[in-house]
């Protein structure tokens, strides 16, 4: 499951930032997860809680999903998108490789497959709180 790999990457990135900022302990992480990643939040939280480095031993993880917003390059129509609406096979493909959304998704206004992902992709640490 890529939730574990993502949790490990978040843990490593948080520790790296914490060390650069001179933190002894990270107490809180605000993490944003794009809807296109289709991460199982319970699995991700479980992985985060079990992959804690000593600096994150008592950290609280706040997860927030960022809705996927797409914008058509042909007609400039913008819309929210949920990969689960496509069915299991397409949704699963997008889960592992979000870039393949272009194969399955078309603009609801002009039917063009040429769109950009404005929001809702990736996993990132929005903020870190800690003790110096």
SULRAPE-V455332 format. One record per residue. NEAR is the number of other C-alpha atoms within 12 Angstrom. D_CENTER is the distance of its C-alpha to the mean C-alpha in Angstrom with 2 decimals. Layout:
near:NEAR d_center:D_CENTER
near:NEAR d_center:D_CENTER
//
This chain:
near:15 d_center:14.21
near:20 d_center:11.26
near:27 d_center:9.86
near:24 d_center:12.75
near:18 d_center:12.23
near:30 d_center:8.74
near:35 d_center:10.55
near:26 d_center:13.41
near:24 d_center:11.74
near:38 d_center:10.53
near:36 d_center:14.10
near:22 d_center:15.75
near:27 d_center:14.22
near:37 d_center:15.12
near:33 d_center:18.55
near:22 d_center:19.14
near:25 d_center:18.55
near:30 d_center:20.58
near:20 d_center:23.37
near:12 d_center:23.54
near:17 d_center:23.83
near:16 d_center:26.48
near:22 d_center:24.86
near:23 d_center:26.56
near:28 d_center:23.98
near:33 d_center:20.47
near:26 d_center:20.76
near:27 d_center:17.50
near:34 d_center:13.87
near:24 d_center:11.77
near:32 d_center:8.06
near:29 d_center:5.75
near:32 d_center:2.70
near:32 d_center:3.81
near:33 d_center:6.68
near:40 d_center:7.49
near:37 d_center:5.45
near:37 d_center:7.76
near:37 d_center:7.09
near:23 d_center:10.35
near:27 d_center:9.93
near:16 d_center:13.50
near:19 d_center:13.24
near:33 d_center:10.33
near:29 d_center:12.53
near:18 d_center:15.53
near:26 d_center:14.41
near:33 d_center:13.62
near:25 d_center:17.04
near:19 d_center:18.82
near:25 d_center:17.68
near:29 d_center:18.75
near:26 d_center:20.79
near:20 d_center:23.88
near:31 d_center:22.43
near:35 d_center:19.72
near:22 d_center:22.28
near:21 d_center:22.41
near:29 d_center:19.06
near:23 d_center:17.52
near:33 d_center:13.76
near:24 d_center:12.66
near:27 d_center:9.40
near:22 d_center:8.79
near:26 d_center:7.20
near:26 d_center:7.64
near:24 d_center:9.96
near:28 d_center:10.31
near:24 d_center:13.40
near:33 d_center:15.56
near:29 d_center:18.85
near:26 d_center:21.80
near:20 d_center:23.50
near:18 d_center:26.78
near:20 d_center:27.32
near:19 d_center:24.61
near:22 d_center:23.68
near:24 d_center:20.22
near:24 d_center:18.66
near:25 d_center:15.76
near:32 d_center:14.59
near:30 d_center:13.49
near:36 d_center:13.49
near:23 d_center:15.32
near:18 d_center:18.18
near:20 d_center:19.05
near:15 d_center:20.26
near:14 d_center:19.41
near:16 d_center:20.16
near:25 d_center:18.29
near:28 d_center:15.24
near:22 d_center:15.40
near:23 d_center:15.86
near:29 d_center:12.81
near:30 d_center:10.79
near:21 d_center:12.13
near:20 d_center:12.63
near:29 d_center:10.84
near:23 d_center:13.83
near:24 d_center:16.23
near:33 d_center:15.41
near:24 d_center:18.46
near:19 d_center:20.63
near:28 d_center:20.01
near:34 d_center:19.41
near:27 d_center:22.17
near:29 d_center:22.78
near:21 d_center:24.28
near:18 d_center:26.90
near:18 d_center:28.27
near:18 d_center:26.84
near:22 d_center:25.63
near:23 d_center:22.85
near:26 d_center:22.41
near:31 d_center:19.46
near:30 d_center:16.76
near:30 d_center:13.14
near:24 d_center:13.56
near:25 d_center:10.29
near:30 d_center:7.18
near:31 d_center:5.89
near:30 d_center:3.88
near:32 d_center:2.96
near:27 d_center:6.34
near:30 d_center:9.36
near:23 d_center:11.03
near:22 d_center:14.26
near:31 d_center:16.35
near:29 d_center:19.65
near:26 d_center:22.31
near:18 d_center:26.01
near:14 d_center:28.09
//
